[in-house]
C-alpha cells in the first residue's frame, strides 16, 4: 500500500492498510493505493541507496523502499490500470510461479 502527495511523490509504503481512518472506516479510501513496484535509479543514486543502512521504518515494515524515503531519496509513483499479482507470502510466490510457468508453456520459442 502506498500513500502519495500531489504529483505522485510517495509519502509512505506499508503492508498495512494506510492511511488509517480514525473517525470512520472506509473500504476504499480515495487516497490510498496498492503498488506494483518497479524501481529505476540513476547509477549514483543506486550506489548511494545500496550503501545506506536500513532504518527503523524499513526494519519494522520489511519494505526496502522505506530506506530511500528515510534517507531523503524521493520515490515517484504513477497510476496504471495494469493488473498484477500480490506476492506477500510464500504461498503467493508459489501461485505466481505457477502462473508464470503456465504463461511460458504457451509461448512459442524458435
Secondary structure, 3 states (H helix, E strand, C coil): CEEECHHHEEEEECCCCCCCCCCCCCCCCCCEECCCCCCCCCHHHHHHHHHCCCCHHHHHHCCCHHHHHHCCCCCECCCCCCCCCCCCCHHHHHHHHHHHHHHHHCCCCC
